[in-house]
Every structure is written in C-alpha cells, then in structure tokens.
Amino acid sequence: MTKVLDVEKQKPFKETLQRGTIVFPVQYSLCSTVNPYYDLPLHWHEEFELIHVISGSYTVFINDHELTLQKGDLCLIPGKVVHGDGHEKSICLFESVVFDMDLLRQHSYSPDNFISDIINKNVFLNDYIPSSHEQICNVINDFFGILKLKCEGYDLICSGYLLMFFGLLKKERLYYEKKESAVHKQVRNDQIEAVLNLIRKNFEQELTLELMSETAGLSPKYFCRLFKEVTGHTPIEYLNWYRINRACSLLRETKDKLQDVAYNCGFNDFSYFIKIFRRYKNMTPFKYRTLDPTKIEEIELGKGFGGPPKNSLEA
C-alpha cells in the first residue's frame, strides 16, 4: 500500500554517525514503536538501510511515498534517500541495519558489476520485499541473528549473508535498470573490469592514468569520465582507496614497519602515504595499528570508511 505524504512540515536532516567499526561499517538497531522515547523523524544518510518487521505492522515514509510493512516484510532504503515514520502510528517491533555498500566490494568479493551498478544508480532495487519471498527473508533472518550474536567471525559471515541477499535480489529480478543498450553496457563493464583487475594485481607498482586508460582501450579523458560514471570515483581516487585498504590489512595482520607497508602498497613517498591514509581513515597508520579492536566502536569519527572520499581533490 502506498500513498503520498506531505513532507513540507518536516525538514529532513542528514545523519553523520559512524556506523559500526572502521573495518565493519554496519550498525544494528532494535525499535519498538510503543517505547515512549521512540521517534524516527525524516532523515537521510549516505549508507543503505534494511528494515525487518518482527511483529505488528509499520508504516515507513520513503522519498515521496509510504509503505505499510507487515510481520516478516523487508524494506530496503538506498543511500541518500529521505525516510522516516509515516503518518500511521501502530504497534510494531522492527529491527534495522545501516550499512555501507562499499563493504561488499572493498575486498573484491563481488564477482560482477551488480553492486557497483547499485551504488552508481544504474540499477534501482525494489524498496518493498514481502515475506512471501521466503528464501530472501530466511537469509535476512539468519543475517540479523548472526549480527546480534556477534560470534567469532561474525563480520565475515554477515558480509557473506549480505552478498547472498543482493545475489537473490538479482536472481529474482527485484530491481530495474537504467535504460541502456545491453551491448554497450557489456563493453563498458568489460573495459572498466580490465582496469580494476590491473589495479588488484599490480597495486604495489606504479600505475599511471595513461596505463589505465590504455588498458581500457580509451583516451585518458573519456576513460576518466567513464570510470567515474561506473564506479562513482576518479581512477586515482579508486587506486588510492584500494591501496589504503590493502595497507590496513597489512597493519592489522603483520608487524611490518610503516615505511615498508607504504612501499608494499605502492606509495614511494611516505609523507604522501600518511596524508592519503588520514584522508581515507581519519587517523594515522600508527593510530590505526594500535587501536584496541574491542573499543573501535567507541571511537567517534567524522568520515566514512567504506570507499574513497566523495569530493577528493586527487585526480
């Protein structure tokens, strides 16, 4: 059920809270509408949000319409979309998770471009997933269960469940695509995938814009435009982001000197490595290495960690 909601009386605000931890940007919440302190005003955030109704019914406002969810239903809210409580106030218990979509492609988990197409709005997902989609809902039930339990390895398991969820959305075609020639789209994806593979396999080496555009078989100017259209970032932003994430892995898993970590991740200038690391992680590599994993969630940070900065000057 949908209907138009007048939002003029409510001014949506942007949430800028740090979600989860640096390495696992996922935040779980349990909400009861009968709680006297409960209120979900219109707001928006960069991350995606998934709502699951445990009992009762819940009316949620999304962008320009309302959805009434029943027990077992799911609601998927894309990033940067205004949402909040609808007009109808009812008794409901629901859980939600806010997560950074870049988590799913941060370590090259995704075997195709579906996740990138979602992030870059070439693919638009259904916001309403009824409980009749049993396989999808079972995956999400298990996902929420593991997320609440926080057992050993829960972050990897939850990442896997999220991939299964989006894989099932693709399988069931619970999405629609921006109109584009299938042949043109495949050519475009193949060109960008060739560059992404170049970065994954050779990130520790010198990778110039000329080399990347040559790999794609395009002029540097057109390549930069196409790369940003597909990934949402310039080639240099993506390269630096990928290198910094590899550096984070080395900082967590080895005792290598910081200079060696920088060099092994393609940064020949140590001061530049520090500068870029601070830009992407909002702290120094030394601070990152010495973080107590059990206290990461207590640290309030001003930037997100799922992907390259949205307005980087590096190009």
C-alpha positions as CSV (number, residue, x, y, z in Angstrom):
1,M,0.0,0.0,0.0
2,T,1.4,3.4,-0.9
3,K,0.3,7.0,-0.6
4,V,1.8,10.4,-1.0
5,L,3.0,12.1,2.2
6,D,3.4,15.9,2.6
7,V,6.8,16.4,4.0
8,E,6.8,20.2,4.0
9,K,6.2,20.3,7.7
10,Q,9.2,18.2,8.4
11,K,12.7,19.2,7.3
12,P,14.8,16.1,6.7
13,F,18.3,16.1,8.2
14,K,21.4,14.2,7.3
15,E,22.7,11.7,9.8
16,T,26.5,11.6,10.0
17,L,27.0,9.0,12.7
18,Q,29.9,6.5,12.4
19,R,28.2,3.1,11.6
20,G,29.7,0.1,13.3
21,T,33.5,-0.1,13.2
22,I,36.2,1.0,10.8
23,V,36.6,-2.4,9.3
24,F,33.0,-3.4,9.5
25,P,30.7,-0.4,8.9
26,V,27.4,-2.0,9.9
27,Q,25.1,-0.8,12.7
28,Y,22.2,-2.8,14.1
29,S,19.1,-1.3,15.9
30,L,16.0,-2.7,17.5
31,C,13.0,-0.4,17.6
32,S,9.6,-0.6,19.4
33,T,7.0,2.0,18.4
34,V,5.4,1.7,21.9
35,N,8.5,2.9,23.6
36,P,7.7,6.4,24.9
37,Y,11.1,7.6,23.6
38,Y,10.7,6.1,20.1
39,D,10.7,8.6,17.2
40,L,12.1,8.3,13.7
41,P,11.9,11.8,12.1
42,L,12.6,12.3,8.4
43,H,16.3,12.0,7.8
44,W,18.8,10.6,5.3
45,H,22.3,9.2,5.3
46,E,24.9,8.0,2.8
47,E,24.5,4.4,3.8
48,F,21.8,1.9,2.8
49,E,19.3,0.7,5.4
50,L,17.4,-2.6,5.7
51,I,14.3,-2.8,7.9
52,H,12.7,-6.1,9.0
53,V,9.4,-6.2,10.8
54,I,9.4,-8.7,13.7
55,S,5.8,-8.2,14.9
56,G,2.9,-5.9,14.2
57,S,2.8,-3.5,11.3
58,Y,4.9,-0.5,10.5
59,T,4.4,2.4,8.0
60,V,7.5,3.9,6.7
61,F,7.9,7.0,4.5
62,I,10.5,6.7,1.7
63,N,11.3,9.7,-0.6
64,D,7.8,10.5,-1.8
65,H,5.5,7.7,-0.7
66,E,4.6,5.4,2.2
67,L,4.9,1.7,2.6
68,T,2.9,-0.4,5.2
69,L,5.0,-3.4,6.2
70,Q,3.6,-6.4,7.9
71,K,5.3,-9.1,10.1
72,G,8.2,-10.6,8.1
73,D,8.3,-8.0,5.4
74,L,11.5,-6.2,4.4
75,C,12.1,-2.7,3.3
76,L,15.4,-1.7,1.6
77,I,16.3,2.0,1.6
78,P,19.1,3.2,-0.7
79,G,21.6,5.8,0.5
80,K,20.8,9.5,0.2
81,V,17.0,8.8,0.3
82,V,14.8,10.7,2.8
83,H,12.9,8.3,5.1
84,G,11.3,8.1,8.5
85,D,8.0,7.3,10.2
86,G,4.8,7.5,8.2
87,H,1.6,9.2,9.3
88,E,0.1,5.9,10.6
89,K,1.4,5.1,14.1
90,S,0.8,1.5,15.0
91,I,2.2,-1.1,17.4
92,C,5.3,-2.7,15.9
93,L,8.6,-4.2,16.8
94,F,11.2,-3.9,14.0
95,E,14.9,-4.2,13.6
96,S,17.1,-2.4,11.1
97,V,20.7,-2.4,9.9
98,V,22.5,0.6,8.4
99,F,25.5,-0.5,6.3
100,D,28.0,0.9,3.8
101,M,27.5,-0.8,0.4
102,D,31.2,-0.4,-0.3
103,L,31.8,-3.1,2.3
104,L,30.7,-5.6,-0.3
105,R,33.3,-4.6,-2.9
106,Q,36.0,-3.5,-0.6
107,H,37.9,-6.8,-0.8
108,S,36.8,-7.7,-4.3
109,Y,34.2,-10.1,-3.1
110,S,31.7,-9.2,-5.8
111,P,32.2,-11.3,-8.9
112,D,30.4,-8.9,-11.2
113,N,29.3,-5.2,-11.5
114,F,25.9,-5.6,-9.9
115,I,27.0,-4.0,-6.6
116,S,28.7,-1.1,-8.4
117,D,25.6,-0.6,-10.6
118,I,23.5,-0.3,-7.5
119,I,25.8,2.2,-5.9
120,N,26.1,4.3,-9.0
121,K,22.3,4.2,-9.7
122,N,22.5,2.2,-12.9
123,V,20.3,-0.4,-11.1
124,F,17.4,0.5,-8.8
125,L,16.3,-2.1,-6.2
126,N,12.7,-2.7,-5.1
127,D,12.2,-1.0,-1.7
128,Y,9.5,-3.5,-0.6
129,I,10.2,-7.2,-0.3
130,P,7.2,-9.1,1.1
131,S,7.6,-12.1,3.4
132,S,6.3,-14.3,0.5
133,H,9.9,-14.2,-0.8
134,E,10.8,-16.9,1.7
135,Q,14.4,-17.6,0.6
136,I,15.3,-13.9,0.8
137,C,13.6,-13.4,4.1
138,N,15.3,-16.6,5.6
139,V,18.7,-15.2,4.6
140,I,18.0,-11.9,6.3
141,N,16.6,-13.7,9.4
142,D,19.9,-15.6,9.7
143,F,21.9,-12.3,8.9
144,F,20.2,-10.5,11.8
145,G,20.7,-13.4,14.1
146,I,24.4,-13.6,13.5
147,L,24.7,-9.8,13.7
148,K,23.1,-9.7,17.1
149,L,25.1,-12.7,18.4
150,K,28.5,-11.3,17.4
151,C,30.1,-14.7,17.5
152,E,33.7,-15.3,16.3
153,G,34.0,-14.3,12.6
154,Y,30.5,-12.7,12.6
155,D,31.7,-9.8,10.4
156,L,32.8,-12.2,7.6
157,I,29.6,-14.3,8.0
158,C,27.4,-11.2,7.9
159,S,29.2,-9.9,4.8
160,G,28.5,-13.3,3.2
161,Y,24.8,-13.0,4.0
162,L,24.6,-9.6,2.5
163,L,26.2,-10.9,-0.7
164,M,23.6,-13.7,-0.7
165,F,20.8,-11.2,-0.2
166,F,21.8,-9.0,-3.1
167,G,22.5,-12.1,-5.2
168,L,18.9,-13.3,-4.5
169,L,17.6,-9.8,-5.4
170,K,19.4,-10.2,-8.7
171,K,18.2,-13.8,-9.2
172,E,14.5,-12.8,-8.5
173,R,14.9,-9.6,-10.6
174,L,13.7,-7.4,-7.8
175,Y,15.2,-4.4,-9.5
176,Y,15.0,-2.4,-12.7
177,E,17.8,-1.0,-14.7
178,K,18.5,2.4,-16.3
179,K,17.8,2.0,-20.0
180,E,21.0,1.3,-21.9
181,S,22.0,-0.9,-24.8
182,A,22.9,-4.4,-23.5
183,V,25.9,-4.5,-25.9
184,H,27.1,-1.0,-24.9
185,K,26.8,-1.9,-21.2
186,Q,28.8,-5.1,-21.6
187,V,31.5,-3.3,-23.5
188,R,31.6,-0.6,-20.8
189,N,31.7,-3.1,-18.0
190,D,34.5,-5.1,-19.7
191,Q,36.6,-2.0,-20.1
192,I,36.3,-1.0,-16.5
193,E,36.7,-4.5,-15.2
194,A,40.0,-4.8,-17.1
195,V,41.3,-1.7,-15.2
196,L,40.0,-3.0,-11.9
197,N,41.9,-6.3,-12.5
198,L,45.0,-4.3,-13.3
199,I,44.7,-2.4,-10.0
200,R,44.1,-5.6,-8.0
201,K,47.0,-7.4,-9.4
202,N,49.5,-4.5,-9.6
203,F,48.5,-2.1,-6.9
204,E,52.0,-2.1,-5.4
205,Q,53.6,-0.9,-8.7
206,E,53.5,2.4,-10.5
207,L,50.1,2.8,-12.2
208,T,49.7,5.9,-14.3
209,L,46.5,7.3,-15.7
210,E,47.9,6.6,-19.2
211,L,48.5,2.9,-18.4
212,M,45.0,2.5,-17.0
213,S,43.3,4.3,-20.0
214,E,45.5,2.2,-22.4
215,T,44.3,-1.0,-20.6
216,A,40.7,0.1,-21.2
217,G,41.4,1.0,-24.8
218,L,40.2,4.6,-24.4
219,S,41.6,8.1,-24.4
220,P,42.6,9.4,-20.9
221,K,39.8,12.0,-21.0
222,Y,37.0,9.6,-22.0
223,F,38.4,6.9,-19.7
224,C,38.2,9.2,-16.6
225,R,34.6,10.1,-17.4
226,L,33.6,6.5,-18.0
227,F,35.4,5.2,-14.9
228,K,33.7,7.8,-12.6
229,E,30.3,7.1,-14.2
230,V,30.7,3.4,-13.4
231,T,32.4,3.5,-10.0
232,G,31.5,6.9,-8.7
233,H,35.1,7.9,-8.3
234,T,38.1,9.0,-10.4
235,P,40.7,6.4,-11.3
236,I,43.2,7.9,-8.9
237,E,40.7,8.0,-6.1
238,Y,39.9,4.4,-6.6
239,L,43.6,3.4,-6.8
240,N,44.5,5.2,-3.6
241,W,41.4,3.8,-1.9
242,Y,42.3,0.2,-2.9
243,R,46.0,0.8,-1.8
244,I,44.9,2.2,1.6
245,N,42.6,-0.8,2.2
246,R,45.5,-3.2,1.4
247,A,47.6,-1.2,3.8
248,C,45.0,-1.6,6.5
249,S,45.2,-5.4,6.1
250,L,49.0,-5.3,6.5
251,L,48.7,-3.1,9.5
252,R,46.3,-5.5,11.2
253,E,47.9,-8.7,10.1
254,T,51.7,-8.0,10.1
255,K,54.3,-6.2,12.2
256,D,56.0,-4.7,9.1
257,K,57.4,-1.2,9.6
258,L,55.1,1.6,8.4
259,Q,57.5,2.6,5.7
260,D,57.5,-1.0,4.4
261,V,53.7,-1.1,4.5
262,A,53.6,2.1,2.4
263,Y,56.1,0.9,-0.1
264,N,54.5,-2.6,-0.4
265,C,51.2,-0.8,-1.2
266,G,52.5,1.4,-4.0
267,F,53.4,4.5,-2.0
268,N,57.0,5.6,-2.7
269,D,56.5,8.8,-0.8
270,F,55.9,8.1,2.9
271,S,54.6,11.6,3.7
272,Y,52.1,11.2,0.9
273,F,51.0,7.8,2.3
274,I,50.4,9.4,5.7
275,K,48.4,12.2,4.1
276,I,46.2,9.8,2.0
277,F,45.7,7.4,4.9
278,R,44.5,10.3,7.1
279,R,42.1,11.4,4.4
280,Y,40.5,8.0,4.0
281,K,40.6,6.7,7.6
282,N,40.7,10.0,9.5
283,M,43.7,8.8,11.6
284,T,47.4,8.0,11.1
285,P,48.5,4.5,10.2
286,F,50.2,4.2,13.6
287,K,46.9,5.1,15.4
288,Y,45.1,2.6,13.2
289,R,47.5,-0.2,14.1
290,T,47.4,0.5,17.8
291,L,43.5,0.6,18.1
292,D,42.1,-1.8,20.6
293,P,39.7,-3.9,18.5
294,T,37.3,-4.2,21.5
295,K,37.0,-0.4,21.7
296,I,36.8,0.6,18.0
297,E,33.0,1.1,18.2
298,E,33.6,3.7,21.0
299,I,35.6,6.0,18.7
300,E,33.6,8.8,17.1
301,L,34.9,9.6,13.6
302,G,33.9,12.3,11.2
303,K,34.3,10.4,7.9
304,G,33.0,7.2,6.5
305,F,35.4,4.3,5.7
306,G,33.7,2.3,3.0
307,G,35.2,4.0,0.0
308,P,37.0,6.9,-1.5
309,P,36.1,10.4,-0.3
310,K,33.2,11.8,-2.4
311,N,35.0,15.1,-3.1
312,S,38.6,14.3,-3.2
313,L,41.0,16.7,-4.9
314,E,43.2,13.9,-6.1
315,A,42.7,13.3,-9.8
